[in-house]
Amino acid sequence: MIRRLFYGLLFVVLLVSVRTTFAYQGPSPQHSASAWEVSFWKNKNLSGEPVLTAVHDQIDWDWGTGSPNVAIPSDGFSARWERYIDFTGGAYRFTSTSDDGIRVYVDNQLIIDQWNDHAVQTHAVDKTLAAGHHLVVVIYYENSGLAKVSLNIGPVSVDSQHWRGEYFTNRYLTGLPTVVRDDPAVYFNWFYGSPAPGIGSDEFSVRWTRTITLDPGVYRFQTGIDDGVRLWVNGHLLIDQWKDQASADYSATIYLAGDVSIKMEYYENRGMAVAQLTWGPENPGPPPPVPPPSSISVIIDDNDAGFERGGSPSAWRLVNEGYNGDLTWTWNNDRPRANYNWARWYPSLQPGQYEVFVYVPDRFSTTASARYWVSHRDGYTAQVVDQSANGGRWISLGTYYFQGSRGDYVSLADVTFEPYVSRLIAFDAIRWELR
């Protein structure tokens, strides 16, 4: 009996030793592993020899105020998971949740970097991978308090109501995109910054694609750009300005009906980065009649607490006209210059479906290209209003579902892409009608 017990313990020791050696050396690239190899350290920086190695089927742990094992303290420890995974090729979303620090690497490229003390946070990054084996490594540390870590990997499903944005780390859209994501709209002003983690602030390019449905008619497509742009509509190269340039506005018209495929390609070389696309009927005709007010109507005027504005204080003008006897206006910008003026209207809503209206006053409203953004539960929707042709009217911006939070608002900026300081933009009242 004693001899059998001795040999049994010896076999366990040898098995643990073999597993420890294998885990510490890392997974083999010869084939995809069915589980994660994990090592734990009794410090926060993965230094020295690990005190424990194991195999985990998944990375989804919530230790609370405890620890992963009796050999590991409940605070001040770190861990490393690694595994080769066979991907079929395409865009994948990596979603991490942690308390505290976490880093995620794919083929030795850092794609998630949250190496700091924090409460539970979730971060997601999309990455396009070629078919084959790819090494995924996750490192994590716990400082104090709660300990939680998880990683989920799944294919990216692009919302048909959004744009598929493919972001490249070069100016030529070559190779596989570094980031693939859903963009609610193509309306970006990154100034001198980066559009996404893993993309530099200069020398990058983007391809956006989407299919929309339009009623028969002639439509004008307009881009605001810095630097190059190419726009295809139903396979027609409608705008071709593939060159280094300061912020510029280009537009073109085309007859369309039914399902319409749109592809916009863009590159940034140096300096500021702007990429914007809007469209609308070339001759929209008179606006439809405004429905009568519903039983629930919320109005935010430019003199109410829900109205916020920013930009250059000296550029704002106030007059005793417009809805409720007051309005705010400013001259237009031809491009997104530093410190451009903007405003937002924040309503206090119960969750539900609302139609949104903007009041255009009779005067101080000469722009033909006021770009309103409606923030709602399902993203952002841009609507261009010709203020010069709609003075003294409530104009509908559409019907949307709002969730009754700070994320419900309408915004408007003084950037119209018309000649510099040649137009007046009115910032007056916005109305939400329950539908």
C-alpha positions as a printed NumPy array, in Angstrom:
array([[  0.   ,   0.   ,   0.   ],
       [  2.743,   2.46 ,   0.932],
       [  4.713,   1.553,  -2.22 ],
       [  1.66 ,   2.149,  -4.424],
       [  1.053,   5.508,  -2.753],
       [  4.715,   6.479,  -3.262],
       [  4.659,   5.688,  -6.999],
       [  1.339,   7.488,  -7.391],
       [  2.748,  10.659,  -5.812],
       [  5.882,  10.375,  -7.943],
       [  3.736,  10.217, -11.11 ],
       [  1.831,  13.367, -10.082],
       [  5.079,  15.243,  -9.384],
       [  6.501,  14.259, -12.778],
       [  3.266,  15.246, -14.521],
       [  3.223,  18.676, -12.849],
       [  6.909,  19.153, -13.679],
       [  6.343,  18.363, -17.353],
       [  3.315,  20.662, -17.503],
       [  5.192,  23.479, -15.756],
       [  8.113,  23.275, -18.166],
       [  5.809,  23.222, -21.192],
       [  3.718,  26.185, -19.999],
       [  6.688,  28.361, -19.161],
       [  8.276,  27.8  , -22.572],
       [  5.057,  28.866, -24.279],
       [  2.726,  27.062, -26.664],
       [  3.931,  25.314, -29.763],
       [  3.241,  27.112, -33.056],
       [  2.822,  23.788, -34.865],
       [ -0.894,  23.555, -34.19 ],
       [ -3.734,  25.397, -32.488],
       [ -4.133,  24.662, -28.81 ],
       [ -7.469,  23.679, -27.318],
       [ -6.738,  25.585, -24.094],
       [ -4.716,  28.455, -22.67 ],
       [ -1.354,  27.922, -20.99 ],
       [ -1.223,  30.175, -17.93 ],
       [  1.506,  31.163, -15.474],
       [  1.071,  33.081, -12.199],
       [  3.549,  35.261, -10.297],
       [  3.505,  36.548,  -6.717],
       [  4.262,  40.086,  -7.94 ],
       [  2.594,  42.624, -10.223],
       [  5.189,  42.677, -13.014],
       [  5.553,  38.991, -14.047],
       [  9.162,  38.975, -12.857],
       [ 11.175,  35.94 , -11.838],
       [  9.993,  32.349, -12.006],
       [  6.227,  31.719, -11.961],
       [  4.934,  30.112,  -8.778],
       [  2.142,  28.225, -10.544],
       [  1.365,  27.028, -14.057],
       [ -1.885,  25.542, -15.313],
       [ -4.15 ,  25.054, -18.319],
       [ -7.403,  27.025, -18.647],
       [-10.206,  26.293, -21.111],
       [-11.065,  29.986, -21.241],
       [-10.09 ,  33.361, -19.805],
       [-13.139,  34.264, -17.76 ],
       [-12.337,  34.675, -14.068],
       [-13.913,  36.642, -11.267],
       [-11.973,  35.984,  -8.067],
       [-13.621,  38.813,  -6.124],
       [-11.426,  39.62 ,  -3.122],
       [ -9.858,  36.155,  -3.275],
       [ -7.015,  34.695,  -5.308],
       [ -6.644,  32.137,  -8.113],
       [ -4.909,  29.622,  -5.822],
       [ -3.73 ,  29.204,  -2.239],
       [ -0.16 ,  29.612,  -3.504],
       [ -0.978,  33.098,  -4.834],
       [ -1.796,  36.16 ,  -2.689],
       [ -5.18 ,  37.844,  -3.115],
       [ -3.451,  41.154,  -3.953],
       [ -0.273,  42.024,  -5.828],
       [ -0.127,  39.109,  -8.306],
       [  0.129,  38.809, -12.087],
       [ -0.607,  36.236, -14.774],
       [  0.111,  35.418, -18.409],
       [ -2.109,  33.384, -20.755],
       [ -0.923,  32.328, -24.209],
       [ -2.343,  30.179, -26.967],
       [ -2.136,  29.622, -30.725],
       [ -5.567,  29.901, -32.366],
       [ -6.481,  28.87 , -35.913],
       [ -8.496,  31.708, -37.511],
       [-10.396,  31.308, -40.779],
       [ -9.427,  34.818, -41.888],
       [-11.355,  38.074, -41.598],
       [-12.127,  40.723, -38.993],
       [-12.273,  39.677, -35.335],
       [-13.276,  41.621, -32.227],
       [-11.121,  41.21 , -29.099],
       [-13.038,  42.253, -25.963],
       [-11.268,  42.384, -22.6  ],
       [-12.684,  43.027, -19.142],
       [-10.382,  43.527, -16.183],
       [ -9.77 ,  44.876, -12.704],
       [ -6.848,  45.885, -12.666],
       [ -4.338,  46.061, -15.566],
       [ -4.447,  44.089, -18.823],
       [ -2.581,  43.919, -22.121],
       [ -3.536,  41.808, -25.154],
       [ -1.095,  40.895, -27.925],
       [ -1.768,  39.235, -31.28 ],
       [  1.353,  37.934, -33.035],
       [  3.423,  40.117, -30.681],
       [  1.473,  43.271, -31.622],
       [ -0.08 ,  45.126, -28.666],
       [ -3.766,  45.711, -29.472],
       [ -5.215,  46.447, -25.999],
       [ -3.119,  48.4  , -23.5  ],
       [ -4.8  ,  49.162, -20.168],
       [ -1.828,  48.562, -17.867],
       [ -3.047,  50.65 , -14.945],
       [ -5.017,  50.364, -11.716],
       [ -8.741,  50.647, -12.398],
       [-12.149,  49.333, -11.449],
       [-13.832,  46.879, -13.816],
       [-13.459,  48.168, -17.398],
       [-14.25 ,  46.646, -20.788],
       [-12.315,  47.475, -23.963],
       [-12.829,  46.178, -27.514],
       [-10.571,  46.303, -30.578],
       [-11.206,  44.886, -34.056],
       [ -8.34 ,  43.305, -35.966],
       [ -8.235,  41.674, -39.396],
       [ -6.338,  38.383, -39.46 ],
       [ -5.175,  36.222, -42.341],
       [ -6.233,  32.588, -42.308],
       [ -3.952,  30.412, -40.183],
       [ -2.427,  30.172, -36.713],
       [ -1.982,  33.308, -34.634],
       [ -0.406,  33.655, -31.206],
       [ -2.636,  35.436, -28.668],
       [ -1.077,  36.517, -25.351],
       [ -2.854,  38.13 , -22.402],
       [ -0.988,  39.54 , -19.401],
       [ -2.775,  40.774, -16.293],
       [ -2.027,  42.112, -12.854],
       [ -4.089,  42.632,  -9.714],
       [ -3.098,  45.387,  -7.306],
       [ -5.719,  45.423,  -4.569],
       [ -9.446,  45.004,  -4.048],
       [-11.456,  42.978,  -6.554],
       [ -9.756,  40.721,  -9.11 ],
       [-11.423,  40.038, -12.466],
       [-10.184,  39.212, -15.965],
       [-11.773,  37.926, -19.167],
       [-11.151,  37.891, -22.924],
       [-13.699,  37.175, -25.631],
       [-12.803,  36.735, -29.326],
       [-15.424,  36.651, -32.063],
       [-15.943,  37.619, -35.705],
       [-16.98 ,  41.199, -36.405],
       [-20.568,  41.524, -37.548],
       [-21.   ,  44.836, -39.346],
       [-24.362,  46.546, -38.794],
       [-26.039,  47.19 , -42.154],
       [-27.099,  50.611, -40.816],
       [-23.478,  51.513, -40.159],
       [-20.34 ,  51.833, -42.224],
       [-17.683,  49.158, -42.369],
       [-14.49 ,  51.071, -41.674],
       [-11.155,  49.446, -42.587],
       [ -8.148,  51.355, -41.194],
       [ -4.622,  50.876, -42.61 ],
       [ -1.244,  51.942, -41.237],
       [ -0.141,  53.282, -44.632],
       [ -1.405,  55.853, -47.158],
       [ -2.151,  53.318, -49.885],
       [ -4.775,  50.944, -48.377],
       [ -2.348,  48.075, -48.909],
       [ -2.084,  44.864, -46.933],
       [ -4.57 ,  43.81 , -44.288],
       [ -6.313,  46.569, -42.302],
       [ -5.065,  46.972, -38.756],
       [ -8.492,  47.945, -37.415],
       [-11.957,  47.021, -38.713],
       [-14.968,  48.529, -36.985],
       [-18.569,  49.777, -37.363],
       [-18.739,  53.559, -37.86 ],
       [-22.191,  55.17 , -37.405],
       [-21.257,  57.915, -39.863],
       [-18.325,  59.109, -41.958],
       [-17.968,  62.469, -40.267],
       [-14.601,  62.743, -38.57 ],
       [-12.272,  65.537, -37.571],
       [ -9.284,  63.962, -35.827],
       [ -7.321,  67.245, -35.926],
       [ -3.717,  66.11 , -35.24 ],
       [ -4.713,  62.887, -33.491],
       [ -5.167,  59.219, -34.35 ],
       [ -8.433,  57.634, -35.559],
       [ -8.017,  54.373, -33.601],
       [ -5.644,  52.416, -31.35 ],
       [ -2.804,  50.964, -33.409],
       [ -3.071,  53.698, -36.068],
       [ -0.65 ,  56.631, -36.158],
       [ -1.72 ,  60.262, -36.36 ],
       [ -0.097,  60.603, -39.825],
       [  0.277,  58.418, -42.929],
       [ -2.808,  56.236, -42.607],
       [ -5.748,  55.423, -44.87 ],
       [ -9.34 ,  54.248, -44.481],
       [-11.932,  52.528, -46.662],
       [-15.622,  52.873, -45.756],
       [-18.362,  50.797, -47.439],
       [-22.114,  50.647, -46.983],
       [-25.365,  50.016, -48.89 ],
       [-28.283,  52.426, -48.462],
       [-31.789,  52.608, -49.969],
       [-32.948,  55.815, -51.673],
       [-36.113,  56.982, -53.388],
       [-35.733,  57.781, -57.109],
       [-34.143,  61.165, -57.696],
       [-30.985,  63.205, -58.19 ],
       [-28.713,  63.256, -55.134],
       [-25.742,  65.434, -54.257],
       [-22.823,  63.84 , -52.401],
       [-20.461,  66.172, -50.562],
       [-17.122,  65.479, -48.926],
       [-15.067,  67.559, -46.53 ],
       [-11.511,  66.298, -46.652],
       [ -7.861,  66.692, -45.637],
       [ -5.978,  64.998, -47.472],
       [ -7.063,  62.635, -50.308],
       [-10.495,  61.205, -51.158],
       [-12.124,  58.929, -53.725],
       [-15.884,  58.273, -53.706],
       [-17.692,  55.566, -55.646],
       [-21.511,  55.473, -55.827],
       [-22.975,  52.351, -57.444],
       [-19.579,  51.709, -58.985],
       [-19.24 ,  55.227, -60.477],
       [-16.157,  57.183, -59.446],
       [-18.054,  60.308, -58.446],
       [-15.274,  62.263, -56.669],
       [-11.547,  61.746, -57.31 ],
       [ -9.252,  64.069, -55.351],
       [ -6.452,  61.677, -54.362],
       [ -3.805,  64.245, -53.416],
       [ -2.228,  66.099, -50.481],
       [ -4.302,  69.17 , -49.676],
       [ -5.59 ,  71.412, -46.921],
       [ -9.238,  71.047, -45.892],
       [-11.387,  71.198, -49.022],
       [-14.998,  70.567, -50.005],
       [-15.998,  68.538, -53.09 ],
       [-19.461,  67.583, -54.331],
       [-21.119,  65.867, -57.286],
       [-24.615,  64.729, -58.306],
       [-25.991,  61.442, -59.601],
       [-29.426,  59.936, -60.29 ],
       [-30.176,  57.011, -57.946],
       [-33.019,  54.661, -57.043],
       [-33.333,  51.671, -54.72 ],
       [-30.305,  49.998, -53.128],
       [-27.146,  52.084, -53.559],
       [-23.6  ,  50.907, -52.789],
       [-21.186,  53.555, -51.514],
       [-17.422,  53.253, -51.118],
       [-15.245,  56.085, -49.858],
       [-11.452,  55.839, -49.677],
       [ -9.359,  58.336, -47.765],
       [ -5.752,  58.936, -46.831],
       [ -3.978,  61.247, -44.409],
       [ -0.397,  62.317, -45.026],
       [  0.615,  65.021, -42.537],
       [ -1.003,  67.708, -40.425],
       [ -4.726,  67.781, -39.751],
       [ -6.953,  64.797, -40.587],
       [-10.546,  65.353, -41.75 ],
       [-12.885,  62.864, -43.468],
       [-16.574,  63.717, -43.848],
       [-19.365,  62.594, -46.182],
       [-22.972,  63.799, -46.468],
       [-25.648,  63.518, -49.14 ],
       [-29.193,  64.629, -49.886],
       [-31.674,  65.326, -52.698],
       [-30.441,  67.906, -55.186],
       [-33.933,  69.488, -55.383],
       [-35.697,  68.364, -52.236],
       [-38.792,  70.561, -52.775],
       [-40.885,  72.044, -49.975],
       [-40.565,  70.397, -46.571],
       [-43.438,  68.14 , -45.453],
       [-45.982,  69.669, -43.085],
       [-45.065,  69.441, -39.426],
       [-47.349,  67.075, -37.486],
       [-49.311,  68.681, -34.641],
       [-47.714,  68.544, -31.202],
       [-48.2  ,  65.268, -29.349],
       [-49.235,  64.886, -25.722],
       [-45.556,  64.912, -24.767],
       [-43.412,  67.679, -26.219],
       [-39.976,  68.703, -24.959],
       [-38.415,  71.937, -26.221],
       [-34.882,  73.122, -25.464],
       [-34.259,  76.726, -26.46 ],
       [-30.871,  78.405, -26.716],
       [-31.586,  80.172, -23.421],
       [-32.488,  76.991, -21.484],
       [-30.384,  74.925, -19.089],
       [-30.16 ,  72.048, -21.578],
       [-28.327,  74.208, -24.144],
       [-24.525,  74.048, -24.058],
       [-22.028,  75.712, -26.359],
       [-18.275,  75.84 , -26.872],
       [-15.548,  77.23 , -29.065],
       [-14.444,  80.844, -29.333],
       [-16.485,  82.945, -26.829],
       [-15.993,  86.119, -28.865],
       [-17.626,  84.531, -31.947],
       [-21.068,  84.046, -30.373],
       [-23.805,  86.628, -30.992],
       [-27.131,  86.96 , -29.119],
       [-30.223,  88.757, -30.457],
       [-33.791,  89.2  , -29.222],
       [-35.449,  87.343, -32.097],
       [-36.402,  83.806, -32.98 ],
       [-38.276,  81.236, -30.931],
       [-39.334,  82.57 , -27.54 ],
       [-37.763,  85.944, -28.362],
       [-34.063,  85.01 , -28.387],
       [-31.531,  83.212, -30.568],
       [-27.786,  82.616, -30.81 ],
       [-25.832,  82.877, -34.063],
       [-22.289,  82.862, -35.419],
       [-20.445,  83.265, -38.716],
       [-19.579,  80.042, -40.526],
       [-16.24 ,  78.256, -40.854],
       [-15.177,  76.831, -44.211],
       [-13.402,  73.939, -42.509],
       [-12.849,  72.576, -38.992],
       [-10.486,  75.259, -37.772],
       [ -9.085,  75.261, -34.257],
       [-11.613,  76.456, -31.667],
       [-14.565,  76.305, -34.064],
       [-17.958,  76.977, -32.463],
       [-20.443,  74.259, -31.591],
       [-23.592,  73.761, -29.513],
       [-25.651,  70.884, -28.114],
       [-29.245,  70.638, -26.961],
       [-29.763,  68.071, -24.164],
       [-33.417,  67.115, -23.472],
       [-34.818,  65.344, -20.415],
       [-36.737,  62.439, -21.982],
       [-38.435,  59.252, -20.948],
       [-37.23 ,  56.325, -23.099],
       [-39.214,  56.104, -26.319],
       [-39.643,  57.011, -29.979],
       [-39.461,  60.743, -30.695],
       [-39.543,  62.909, -33.799],
       [-36.99 ,  65.729, -33.636],
       [-37.595,  69.232, -35.024],
       [-35.293,  72.23 , -35.335],
       [-36.653,  75.766, -35.406],
       [-35.06 ,  77.986, -38.059],
       [-35.577,  81.703, -37.377],
       [-36.393,  84.25 , -40.091],
       [-33.058,  86.057, -39.774],
       [-29.428,  85.218, -38.944],
       [-29.911,  81.94 , -40.867],
       [-28.273,  82.288, -44.3  ],
       [-26.367,  78.984, -44.469],
       [-27.536,  76.321, -46.898],
       [-25.557,  73.618, -45.118],
       [-26.297,  73.498, -41.38 ],
       [-25.132,  70.04 , -40.3  ],
       [-27.209,  68.743, -37.393],
       [-26.183,  65.538, -35.61 ],
       [-28.844,  63.564, -33.732],
       [-27.445,  61.308, -30.99 ],
       [-29.875,  58.509, -30.148],
       [-29.903,  54.941, -28.873],
       [-28.726,  53.435, -32.177],
       [-25.868,  55.84 , -32.917],
       [-25.526,  59.188, -34.669],
       [-27.504,  60.491, -37.656],
       [-26.465,  63.539, -39.682],
       [-29.073,  65.789, -41.297],
       [-28.216,  68.793, -43.467],
       [-30.729,  71.674, -43.275],
       [-30.875,  74.621, -45.657],
       [-31.554,  77.345, -43.098],
       [-31.645,  80.044, -45.791],
       [-34.733,  78.456, -47.396],
       [-36.64 ,  77.562, -44.214],
       [-36.843,  80.702, -42.081],
       [-39.693,  80.774, -39.575],
       [-40.295,  76.995, -39.742],
       [-39.947,  73.879, -37.655],
       [-37.99 ,  71.36 , -39.782],
       [-38.086,  67.631, -39.003],
       [-34.758,  65.859, -38.499],
       [-36.43 ,  62.426, -38.408],
       [-37.762,  59.979, -35.818],
       [-35.46 ,  58.027, -33.498],
       [-35.51 ,  55.978, -30.315],
       [-34.012,  57.8  , -27.334],
       [-33.   ,  56.024, -24.144],
       [-33.539,  58.808, -21.619],
       [-29.883,  59.462, -20.811],
       [-27.108,  62.023, -21.285],
       [-26.486,  60.354, -24.66 ],
       [-29.666,  61.972, -26.054],
       [-28.854,  65.266, -27.77 ],
       [-28.73 ,  67.257, -31.005],
       [-25.52 ,  69.063, -31.966],
       [-24.66 ,  71.738, -34.519],
       [-21.309,  73.329, -35.415],
       [-20.401,  76.419, -37.418],
       [-18.463,  74.317, -39.96 ],
       [-20.525,  74.417, -43.175],
       [-17.732,  74.154, -45.834],
       [-19.114,  77.288, -47.502],
       [-16.73 ,  80.23 , -48.139],
       [-15.184,  81.453, -44.908],
       [-17.388,  83.838, -42.818],
       [-19.866,  84.203, -45.695],
       [-22.91 ,  82.652, -43.975],
       [-24.787,  82.997, -40.685],
       [-25.725,  79.905, -38.657],
       [-28.665,  80.173, -36.273],
       [-28.692,  78.19 , -33.029],
       [-32.273,  78.379, -31.772],
       [-34.739,  75.764, -30.429],
       [-34.986,  71.978, -30.774],
       [-38.212,  70.033, -30.123],
       [-38.763,  66.336, -29.343],
       [-42.266,  64.923, -30.013],
       [-43.254,  61.493, -28.656],
       [-44.461,  59.227, -31.48 ]])
